[in-house]
Amino acid sequence: MMSEKLRRVRAFEAEHLPAAAAALPWYHVTGGVGWINDPNGFSLYKGEYHLFFQYHPYDNHWGPMHWGHVKTRDFVRWERLPAALAPDEAYDQDGCFSGSALELPDGRHLLLYTGVRKERDEDGTEREFQTQCIAFGDGTEYEKYPQNPVITAADLPPEGSARDFRDPKIWREGDVYRAVAGNRMPDGSGAVLLFESDDLRAWRYLGILAASGRRRGRMWECPDFFPLDGKDVLLVSPQEMKAEGLEFLEGNVTLCLVGWFDREHSRLIREREQTIDYGLDFYAPQTVQTADGRRIMIAWMQYWNSVDCPPEDLPFFGQMTVPRELRVRDGRLLQTPVRELAAYRGEKREYCDVPLSGDLALPGVRGRCLDMTVTVRPAEGEMYQSFRLDVARDEENVVSILYRPASGTVRVDRTRSGYPGNVLNVREFAVRERDGAIRLRVLLDRYSLELFVNDGEQAASFTVYTKASADGIIFNTVGSARIDVEKYELEFGDERSV
Ligand code: FRU
């Protein structure tokens, strides 16, 4: 039986989605209407990739969490499905928080998510409980397990928190299921706990996989743990991180730990730490393994610190990044847009070895729905001081990407990109030249810019709210350089993204 809350959200979608369609990004996932945050349940089910997300369709602000739902075959063209979960049971009445999904051997699609329940004590103090719950489905309809929750405070170590216990990510290893979840330690710091189950109903706590130790932020949200290229990788989203040099931004940001999994002690021995994305809008990434063995990551393309001023005239708020293929090389995470995006490349403009000094506009190089790679080298015998790429440009607006070889940094400035209110608009990060050149790949969509440096050594994501008519592109150097430009329109025909 469908609950009243699920029926209501589906009726709301049916009524409001059609009118919102014209305002959506061209190829980035949104909720279609209303608010989204974290990607959830990114999984391969019956040959299609399903993606759920934290969803409050009724307005553009966070509210009681539902799970919205889309699916795809190629990570670019998505089909929208009706909302999958509503907060309609006693154990999740205050929200169906983040979680994950898995195809079961019996053909069912399993969702593992956090149920949130608040209670008031007699003296009026509010207490919150977060437990892990399951639901089974067929790719469209999901039934919550009657004996939910399946992981509770009783399964936690004595120092664990029943209030901050969320975002389980599940996978299968041989005959057992394993899951990691975020938790808070008594000193307020964050930890990722590891659990194991034979039947998805009874779970054993195995240990603390990794912890912030008050060094890397506080509560750790949305963990994901997987082997990749001979290493073990933990992605996590620490709250209240302290800024550190050019590597870590202040606030709720992301962290990648690369190391090896000590099975005996259920611990990740960390070898390297890094930011996952060097832009301003990136949180709560989640991965899926594809049928052909690739590890694909998608994230919420938004910074929690700037959610209070959504653009007023849009029917939605919150987008996902473009899905990215992950690799590990020399202990660092590399990310490149899914290769399937290449199938949507339309008209091409290519310029090779163009001398550049001062401003330059190239014929045919403009637009807001594009995939463009620029390679910059010093001109013969000279060194340039800076290279600047301006996009989404008109008389009033511009987003500038500035590379300075002497400092080895890229600085992205979206101050004039239509963000209402006072949000952080500039981010600078360290890069390294390869073979005497720097390569910048830019994906532009109606409300975003994603930058990939040197074939994915750094990725940086930014939401941009400049109107679509601001489509100018300018290349500039102080000093002399030579550039190659390869620019493709991205074309989706009538089959736009959801
Ligand atoms: C991260 C997060 C998760 C939680 C969800 C609630 O952005 O705070 O920890 O499950 O959002 O919407």
Boltz pocket constraint, residues with backbone or C-beta under 6 A from the ligand:
constraints:
  - pocket:
      binder: B
      contacts: [[A, 37], [A, 38], [A, 54], [A, 65], [A, 97], [A, 98], [A, 114], [A, 166], [A, 167], [A, 221], [A, 222], [A, 283], [A, 284]]
      max_distance: 6.0
